[in-house]
Amino acid sequence: MKNWTVWKQEKNYQKLFWSGFMNGIGNRFSQVAVLTLLYQVTGSGGAIGLLFAIRMAPFLLLAPIGGFLADHFSKKKILIVMDIIRIPFAISPILVQGADDLWIVYTSAFFLAAGEAIYSPTRMSAIPALVKQDRLLYINALEQIMVGVVLVVGSCSGGVISYIFGLNLAFLLDGLSYLLSALFIVNMTIPAAVKNKTESLNPAQSSSIWGVIKGSSVLLIFIIIEITMPIANGIDNVLISVYALDIFHMGDLGVGFIYASLGLGFIISSFLSNLLKRKLVALIIVFIALEGCGHLLLSIAPVFSLALIIVVFITFAGGISNICLSTLIMKIVPKPRQGSFFGITQMMTNTMLGISMGVAGYLLEIFEPRMLSFLVGTTYILFTIFYAVMFSRVNLVKEKRKLVFHEN
């Protein structure tokens, strides 16, 4: 079954897809416009660093709460409310006139990130509630298409709109994107049988999600992956721009090409979903290792054009591992617990990603970019060895049965 066939069959998921797409585009518009605004007003790297720190904090605090809410209340209502609440905060940077108004930018960034911290695990847990289990792999492939298109279209068009029409239009479009996202969700229907099942869990009669995780070897492995992978990913995110600006001296145009290549890799990865039906664990291990090999190749790339091809390969490999890992998690984690589990993983991933990106700046003072890229690639490969050893010690079928028995 191909992605397009599943797309046509899953009408409800189409609405969730377009909602996520509008959210992603809005986030990209906001990111480009806010960074430009901060640079114009302050010219300070410290101001930008503070922005990233403020964006990271809500995930640490609110993502687990968002996951809990998703398990016990209507996912549809949560998604709509989070979209509507974010509209005024998305538009509010229009009011900034000078340095004295920067509190508006930081307040806006905090509440937008807070909304995303609740929205994201709710949306992730809505996917297996909407679609059949045998279609999850293809749906996660479609999610990679969305990530890739948002990365390319959102970043590029956000920069173009801000440059030609001014930052205010970018902020207005950001607010509009949340409104459109909510309108898509309004028309989405979660099947009654699935909805009742996901909302039937009585927290007073069951252990906490942390207790469930501690009692399951496979869930602990998922948590370890979600903690460790962002360590390399965060440094990777910083290095990508450094390659365009400092290694190949391609300026802002080079950064645009780099991000376009990142998005293209994710999109290409989705078209291989039809070949990823079995041995998801092995595929996760192999493609994370290939992602690491891509970084090793990038560290010795002699020309920018070859570097772009390698970047496509890196995100292609990363996209495949993401598809397989997301599908495996959705199949194994009990549906009544998926919101809470995704809330925890979102908290860990975003926190570690923010820390890693901050540390990357200091590492670049110690290592040359190419050497740091080599170390990142080596780290990916070491991680895969560690993951392989952990997975070899668990029986996924028994673990899934144990989790289902625990919930019943």
C-alpha positions as CSV (number, residue, x, y, z in Angstrom):
1,M,0.0,0.0,0.0
2,K,1.5,3.3,-1.0
3,N,1.4,6.7,0.7
4,W,-1.1,8.2,-1.8
5,T,-3.5,5.2,-1.3
6,V,-3.4,5.6,2.4
7,W,-3.8,9.4,2.1
8,K,-7.0,9.0,0.1
9,Q,-8.4,6.5,2.6
10,E,-7.7,8.4,5.8
11,K,-10.0,11.4,5.4
12,N,-9.7,12.4,9.1
13,Y,-5.9,12.2,9.0
14,Q,-5.9,14.6,6.0
15,K,-7.4,17.3,8.3
16,L,-4.8,16.6,11.0
17,F,-2.1,16.7,8.3
18,W,-3.2,20.2,7.0
19,S,-3.5,21.4,10.6
20,G,0.0,20.3,11.3
21,F,1.2,21.9,8.0
22,M,-0.4,25.2,8.9
23,N,1.1,25.1,12.4
24,G,4.6,24.3,10.9
25,I,4.4,27.1,8.4
26,G,3.3,29.6,11.0
27,N,6.2,28.5,13.3
28,R,8.7,29.0,10.5
29,F,7.3,32.5,9.7
30,S,7.5,33.4,13.3
31,Q,11.0,32.1,13.7
32,V,12.4,34.0,10.7
33,A,10.5,37.2,11.6
34,V,11.3,37.2,15.3
35,L,15.0,36.5,14.7
36,T,15.2,39.4,12.2
37,L,13.3,41.7,14.6
38,L,15.7,40.9,17.5
39,Y,18.7,41.5,15.3
40,Q,17.3,44.8,14.0
41,V,16.5,46.1,17.4
42,T,19.5,44.8,19.5
43,G,22.1,43.5,17.1
44,S,22.9,41.2,20.0
45,G,23.6,37.5,19.9
46,G,22.7,37.3,23.6
47,A,19.2,38.5,22.8
48,I,18.8,35.7,20.3
49,G,20.2,33.2,22.8
50,L,17.7,34.3,25.4
51,L,14.9,33.8,22.9
52,F,15.9,30.1,22.4
53,A,16.2,29.6,26.1
54,I,12.6,31.0,26.6
55,R,11.3,28.7,23.8
56,M,12.9,25.7,25.4
57,A,11.5,26.2,28.9
58,P,7.8,25.5,28.2
59,F,8.6,22.1,26.9
60,L,10.3,21.2,30.1
61,L,7.4,22.4,32.1
62,L,4.3,21.8,30.0
63,A,4.9,18.9,27.5
64,P,4.2,16.2,30.2
65,I,1.0,18.1,31.2
66,G,-0.1,18.3,27.6
67,G,0.4,14.6,27.2
68,F,-1.6,13.9,30.3
69,L,-4.4,16.1,29.1
70,A,-4.4,14.3,25.7
71,D,-5.0,11.0,27.5
72,H,-7.9,12.2,29.6
73,F,-9.7,14.8,27.6
74,S,-10.8,15.4,24.0
75,K,-7.8,15.6,21.8
76,K,-9.8,17.6,19.2
77,K,-10.8,20.3,21.7
78,I,-7.2,20.6,23.0
79,L,-5.8,21.1,19.5
80,I,-8.4,23.7,18.7
81,V,-8.0,25.6,22.0
82,M,-4.2,25.7,21.6
83,D,-4.4,27.1,18.1
84,I,-6.9,29.8,19.1
85,I,-5.0,30.8,22.2
86,R,-1.8,31.3,20.2
87,I,-3.3,33.7,17.6
88,P,-2.9,37.0,19.7
89,F,0.6,36.0,20.8
90,A,1.6,35.3,17.2
91,I,0.5,38.8,16.1
92,S,1.7,40.7,19.2
93,P,5.3,41.4,18.0
94,I,3.7,43.9,15.6
95,L,3.5,46.2,18.6
96,V,7.3,46.3,19.1
97,Q,8.7,49.8,18.4
98,G,12.1,49.6,20.1
99,A,14.3,48.0,22.7
100,D,11.8,48.9,25.5
101,D,9.2,46.7,23.9
102,L,11.3,43.5,23.7
103,W,9.3,42.0,26.6
104,I,6.5,41.6,24.1
105,V,8.7,39.4,21.9
106,Y,9.8,37.2,24.8
107,T,6.3,37.0,26.2
108,S,5.0,36.0,22.7
109,A,7.8,33.4,22.3
110,F,7.1,31.8,25.7
111,F,3.3,31.5,25.1
112,L,3.7,30.2,21.5
113,A,6.2,27.6,22.8
114,A,3.8,26.8,25.6
115,G,1.0,26.2,23.2
116,E,3.3,24.0,21.0
117,A,4.3,22.0,24.1
118,I,0.7,21.0,24.7
119,Y,-0.3,20.8,21.0
120,S,2.6,18.6,19.9
121,P,2.1,15.5,22.1
122,T,-1.7,15.8,21.7
123,R,-1.3,15.7,17.9
124,M,1.1,12.8,18.0
125,S,-1.2,10.7,20.2
126,A,-4.1,11.6,17.9
127,I,-2.5,9.9,14.9
128,P,-2.9,6.2,16.1
129,A,-6.4,7.2,17.4
130,L,-7.4,8.3,13.9
131,V,-5.8,5.7,11.6
132,K,-5.6,1.9,11.5
133,Q,-2.5,0.3,13.0
134,D,-1.4,-1.3,9.7
135,R,-1.3,2.2,8.1
136,L,0.8,3.9,10.8
137,L,4.1,3.4,8.8
138,Y,2.6,5.2,5.8
139,I,1.1,7.9,7.9
140,N,4.5,8.6,9.5
141,A,6.0,8.7,6.1
142,L,3.4,11.4,5.2
143,E,4.5,13.2,8.4
144,Q,8.0,13.3,7.0
145,I,6.7,14.9,3.8
146,M,5.1,17.5,5.9
147,V,8.3,18.2,7.9
148,G,10.3,18.5,4.7
149,V,7.9,20.8,2.9
150,V,7.5,23.0,5.9
151,L,11.2,23.2,6.3
152,V,11.7,24.3,2.7
153,V,8.5,26.4,2.1
154,G,8.2,27.9,5.5
155,S,11.8,29.0,5.9
156,C,12.2,30.3,2.4
157,S,8.8,32.0,2.0
158,G,9.1,33.4,5.5
159,G,12.4,35.1,4.7
160,V,11.1,36.4,1.3
161,I,7.9,37.8,2.8
162,S,9.7,39.5,5.6
163,Y,12.2,41.0,3.2
164,I,9.7,42.3,0.6
165,F,6.6,43.1,2.6
166,G,8.1,43.7,6.1
167,L,8.0,41.8,9.3
168,N,4.4,42.8,10.2
169,L,2.9,40.8,7.4
170,A,4.9,37.7,8.5
171,F,3.5,38.1,12.0
172,L,-0.1,38.5,10.7
173,L,0.3,35.4,8.5
174,D,1.6,33.5,11.5
175,G,-1.6,34.3,13.4
176,L,-3.7,33.4,10.3
177,S,-1.9,30.0,10.1
178,Y,-3.2,29.1,13.6
179,L,-6.7,30.1,12.7
180,L,-6.6,27.9,9.6
181,S,-5.1,25.1,11.6
182,A,-8.1,25.2,14.1
183,L,-10.6,25.3,11.2
184,F,-9.1,22.0,9.9
185,I,-9.4,20.4,13.3
186,V,-13.0,21.5,13.7
187,N,-14.0,19.2,10.8
188,M,-12.0,16.3,12.1
189,T,-13.7,13.3,13.8
190,I,-12.1,10.9,16.1
191,P,-14.0,7.5,15.7
192,A,-16.2,6.9,18.8
193,A,-14.8,3.5,19.6
194,V,-11.2,4.7,19.5
195,K,-12.1,7.8,21.4
196,N,-13.8,6.0,24.2
197,K,-10.9,3.6,24.5
198,T,-8.3,6.3,24.7
199,E,-10.3,8.1,27.3
200,S,-11.3,5.2,29.5
201,L,-8.2,5.1,31.6
202,N,-8.9,6.0,35.2
203,P,-5.7,7.5,36.6
204,A,-6.8,6.6,40.1
205,Q,-6.8,2.9,39.3
206,S,-3.5,2.8,37.5
207,S,0.1,3.6,38.1
208,S,1.7,6.7,36.6
209,I,3.3,6.8,33.2
210,W,6.7,6.9,34.9
211,G,5.8,3.6,36.7
212,V,4.8,2.0,33.4
213,I,8.1,3.2,31.7
214,K,10.2,1.9,34.6
215,G,8.5,-1.5,34.3
216,S,9.1,-1.8,30.6
217,S,12.5,-2.4,29.0
218,V,11.4,-1.3,25.5
219,L,9.9,1.9,26.8
220,L,13.1,2.7,28.6
221,I,15.0,2.1,25.3
222,F,12.7,4.6,23.6
223,I,13.3,7.1,26.3
224,I,17.1,6.7,26.1
225,I,16.9,7.2,22.3
226,E,14.8,10.4,22.8
227,I,17.4,11.7,25.3
228,T,20.6,10.8,23.4
229,M,19.8,11.5,19.8
230,P,19.1,15.3,20.3
231,I,22.7,15.6,21.7
232,A,24.0,15.0,18.2
233,N,21.1,16.6,16.4
234,G,21.5,19.9,18.3
235,I,25.2,20.3,17.3
236,D,24.2,19.1,13.8
237,N,21.6,22.0,13.5
238,V,24.2,24.6,14.4
239,L,26.9,23.1,12.1
240,I,24.6,23.2,9.0
241,S,24.6,27.0,8.9
242,V,28.3,27.2,9.8
243,Y,29.2,25.1,6.7
244,A,27.3,27.4,4.5
245,L,28.7,30.6,6.0
246,D,32.2,29.8,7.2
247,I,33.4,26.7,5.4
248,F,32.1,27.4,1.8
249,H,31.4,31.2,2.2
250,M,28.1,31.1,0.5
251,G,26.3,33.6,2.7
252,D,22.6,33.7,3.3
253,L,22.0,32.1,-0.1
254,G,24.0,29.1,1.0
255,V,22.0,28.8,4.2
256,G,18.8,28.8,2.1
257,F,20.2,26.0,-0.1
258,I,21.2,24.0,3.0
259,Y,17.8,24.2,4.5
260,A,16.2,23.3,1.1
261,S,18.4,20.2,1.0
262,L,17.4,19.3,4.6
263,G,13.8,19.4,3.6
264,L,14.4,17.5,0.4
265,G,16.0,14.6,2.3
266,F,12.9,14.3,4.5
267,I,10.6,14.3,1.5
268,I,12.6,11.6,-0.3
269,S,12.7,9.4,2.7
270,S,8.9,9.2,2.8
271,F,8.7,7.6,-0.6
272,L,10.5,4.5,0.6
273,S,7.8,3.7,3.2
274,N,6.4,0.9,1.1
275,L,9.7,-0.9,1.6
276,L,9.8,-0.5,5.4
277,K,7.2,-3.1,6.4
278,R,9.3,-5.3,8.6
279,K,12.3,-5.3,10.9
280,L,11.7,-1.8,12.1
281,V,14.3,-2.1,14.9
282,A,17.0,-3.1,12.4
283,L,16.1,-0.2,10.1
284,I,16.3,2.3,13.0
285,I,19.8,1.1,13.8
286,V,21.0,1.0,10.2
287,F,19.8,4.4,9.2
288,I,21.0,6.2,12.3
289,A,24.4,4.7,11.5
290,L,24.1,5.9,7.9
291,E,23.1,9.3,9.2
292,G,26.4,9.3,11.1
293,C,28.3,8.2,8.0
294,G,26.8,11.2,6.2
295,H,28.3,13.5,8.8
296,L,31.7,11.8,8.4
297,L,31.4,12.5,4.6
298,L,30.3,16.0,5.2
299,S,33.4,16.7,7.3
300,I,35.6,16.1,4.2
301,A,33.3,17.5,1.5
302,P,35.5,19.5,-0.8
303,V,32.9,21.7,-2.6
304,F,29.5,23.1,-1.7
305,S,27.5,21.2,-4.3
306,L,28.7,17.9,-2.9
307,A,28.0,19.1,0.6
308,L,24.4,19.7,-0.4
309,I,24.1,16.2,-1.8
310,I,25.4,14.8,1.5
311,V,23.0,16.9,3.5
312,V,20.1,15.4,1.5
313,F,21.5,12.0,2.3
314,I,21.8,12.8,6.0
315,T,18.1,13.9,6.3
316,F,17.0,11.0,4.1
317,A,18.6,8.6,6.5
318,G,17.3,10.5,9.5
319,G,13.8,10.6,7.9
320,I,13.8,6.8,7.5
321,S,14.9,6.2,11.1
322,N,12.2,8.7,12.3
323,I,9.5,6.9,10.4
324,C,10.4,3.6,11.8
325,L,10.9,4.8,15.4
326,S,7.6,6.7,15.4
327,T,5.7,3.7,14.0
328,L,7.3,1.3,16.5
329,I,6.4,3.6,19.4
330,M,2.8,4.0,18.2
331,K,2.4,0.2,17.9
332,I,3.9,-0.7,21.3
333,V,2.9,2.1,23.7
334,P,-0.7,1.4,24.9
335,K,-3.2,4.0,23.4
336,P,-4.4,5.2,26.8
337,R,-0.8,6.1,27.6
338,Q,0.4,7.6,24.3
339,G,-0.4,11.2,25.1
340,S,1.6,11.0,28.4
341,F,4.4,9.1,26.7
342,F,4.7,11.6,23.8
343,G,4.6,14.5,26.4
344,I,7.6,13.0,28.2
345,T,9.5,12.4,25.0
346,Q,8.8,15.9,23.7
347,M,10.0,17.4,27.0
348,M,13.2,15.4,26.9
349,T,13.9,15.9,23.2
350,N,13.4,19.6,23.2
351,T,15.3,20.2,26.4
352,M,18.3,18.2,25.2
353,L,18.1,19.8,21.8
354,G,18.2,23.3,23.3
355,I,21.1,22.4,25.6
356,S,23.0,20.7,22.7
357,M,22.6,23.8,20.5
358,G,23.9,26.0,23.3
359,V,26.9,23.7,23.9
360,A,27.6,23.7,20.1
361,G,28.6,27.3,20.2
362,Y,31.2,26.6,22.8
363,L,32.5,23.5,21.0
364,L,33.0,25.6,17.9
365,E,35.4,27.7,19.9
366,I,37.4,24.5,20.6
367,F,37.1,22.5,17.4
368,E,37.2,23.4,13.8
369,P,33.7,22.9,12.2
370,R,34.9,19.9,10.1
371,M,36.4,18.2,13.1
372,L,33.2,18.8,15.1
373,S,31.2,17.3,12.2
374,F,33.4,14.3,12.3
375,L,32.8,13.9,16.0
376,V,29.1,14.2,15.5
377,G,29.2,11.5,12.9
378,T,31.2,9.3,15.2
379,T,28.7,9.9,18.0
380,Y,25.8,8.8,15.8
381,I,27.6,5.5,15.1
382,L,28.5,4.9,18.7
383,F,24.8,5.5,19.6
384,T,23.7,2.9,17.1
385,I,26.0,0.3,18.7
386,F,24.5,1.1,22.1
387,Y,20.9,1.0,20.8
388,A,21.6,-2.3,19.0
389,V,22.9,-3.9,22.2
390,M,19.8,-2.7,24.2
391,F,17.3,-3.9,21.6
392,S,19.0,-7.3,21.4
393,R,18.2,-7.9,25.0
394,V,14.4,-7.4,24.7
395,N,11.6,-9.3,23.1
396,L,9.3,-6.8,21.6
397,V,6.3,-9.1,21.3
398,K,6.5,-10.0,25.0
399,E,7.0,-6.4,26.0
400,K,3.9,-5.3,24.0
401,R,1.8,-8.1,25.5
402,K,3.0,-7.1,29.0
403,L,2.1,-3.5,28.4
404,V,-1.4,-4.4,27.1
405,F,-1.9,-6.8,30.1
406,H,-0.8,-4.0,32.5
407,E,-3.4,-1.6,31.1
408,N,-6.2,-4.2,31.2
